Amino acid sequence: MVKHVRGGLVIQHRKYIGEIRFTRTAGPLIAALKCQNRSREWQLLGAFVGRLAYHFKNEIAAMNIQFEPEV
């Protein structure tokens, strides 16, 4: 499911319960992944990176993944 929100859009994944929130910028794509089950967040990340590589492999020069520290 895709929802448009102020400043971007949100995609909710069906198989891996979570969401991918995109921020609209003039430069690089900025996306934040949030999974309801943090121990399975890697599956949502893998699905997202795989989808980008499948559809945009000729347009992607690099990816930078940053993790927020656990609180």
C-alpha positions, 0 to 999 in steps of 0.5 A: 500500500502506498500513501502520500504524506507531506514531504514524501510517501510511505509504502507498507510491505505486505510480507514483512510487516513494516513500512518504507518512508521516502523523503522528497529531496532534489538530490539522492533518494532518502528512505527510512525503514521501520519494521514492527518486529526489529529482529526481522527488520533485515528482511524488509531491508533485503527486499528493499535493496533487492527491488532497487537493484532489480529496477534501477541497477543502471542508475545506482552508483552507490548506496549508503546504509546507516543504522540508528542505535538501539535505545 
